[in-house]
Amino acid sequence: MGKVVVVTSGKGGVGKTTSTAALGAALAQTGKRVVLIDFDVGLRNLDLVLGAERRVVFDLINVTQGVAKLSQALIRDKRVDTLFLLPASQTRDKDALTDEGVESVIASLGDKFDYVLCDSPAGIERGAQLAMRYADEAVIVTNPEVSSVRDSDRIIGLLDSRTLKAERGESMPKHILLTRYDSARAARGEMLSIEDVLEILSTPLLGIIPESEGVLRSSNVGSPVTLNEPTNSAAKAYVDAARRLMGEDVPMVLPVDRRGLFDRLFGRRAA
Amino acid sequence: MSLMNLFKKRTSAPVARDRLQVLLAYERNSRSQPDLVAVLREEILAVITKHVQVEDDDVSVTMDRGQTVSTLEIDVTIRNPAMAAA
């Protein structure tokens, strides 16, 4: 039985989808069989970030309603052959997603894959609660910024009360993935430090993803940053985070982007 | 304000941290409290009424959450019918 991991945050725009794609690709590159499920019904974007938007035929709701078989809806990544996507529905009513439907899809995927990553929609409503419901572990994507930290705290409360694990009285392992971190600004006291965020949320850290231009460049071209720019600082940080998710003991270092003399003199980076 | 404070640059991150700590302590408190206390109150009332005649507003349940320990206070008023009649 594979491990079901929800990637969640409460707040929107902090990097859930980007992180799901990057972590998923990094896990799949180690040879693990990985499936990414987009739970953002009506606002799907994981397909776009993965560059699979033109290959979507069937979606999660089609599968739960029996319109399509799971094997028909799964999209295999063209770069890493152990990485798959189960897209969200773009048009249907989001109430079409049922608790039982999600449970059965996750159960069948868990039999076939080593990792099932559930990309949660923003918010704390039904969609977000369904995405976390059957998870074995949670990755909470947090920006070092007040509203993101507050919403992460709220999501931690839901993970500890509204998931199947919580209802059975088991504890849900949770990890913070701190994204868009700028160590220079944190050092100047302009940004919450890693220690501040961890102390406030009292949850262990999975990784620190530095603010990096490579992340946008990668989503522009529809490729996870770990595949598109493997030497990029954010990509390296995602690879480390993925290894920690697999249980490896990887020291927490903050990768930085190398800047050449020309870049430093003129303050611009070649894209 | 001392002269040193004039030169010490005030940074915003500690302000963010302090605001969050105060806010989240309050929010965590109010998030779990109403439901739990209401449920406890209903169940306690049900158990007591099996044995003693009490009115709905004779049972008061309050939760006081602290940093390390929380206290649950249950206050039950049992009316004495003989005294009330007198």
Boltz contact constraints between the chains, C-beta under 6 A:
constraints:
  - contact:
      token1: [A, 146]
      token2: [B, 16]
      max_distance: 6.0
  - contact:
      token1: [A, 146]
      token2: [B, 20]
      max_distance: 6.0
  - contact:
      token1: [A, 149]
      token2: [B, 20]
      max_distance: 6.0
  - contact:
      token1: [A, 153]
      token2: [B, 24]
      max_distance: 6.0
  - contact:
      token1: [A, 157]
      token2: [B, 31]
      max_distance: 6.0
  - contact:
      token1: [A, 189]
      token2: [B, 11]
      max_distance: 6.0
  - contact:
      token1: [A, 189]
      token2: [B, 13]
      max_distance: 6.0
  - contact:
      token1: [A, 190]
      token2: [B, 12]
      max_distance: 6.0
  - contact:
      token1: [A, 191]
      token2: [B, 13]
      max_distance: 6.0
  - contact:
      token1: [A, 192]
      token2: [B, 13]
      max_distance: 6.0
  - contact:
      token1: [A, 192]
      token2: [B, 16]
      max_distance: 6.0
  - contact:
      token1: [A, 196]
      token2: [B, 17]
      max_distance: 6.0
  - contact:
      token1: [A, 200]
      token2: [B, 20]
      max_distance: 6.0
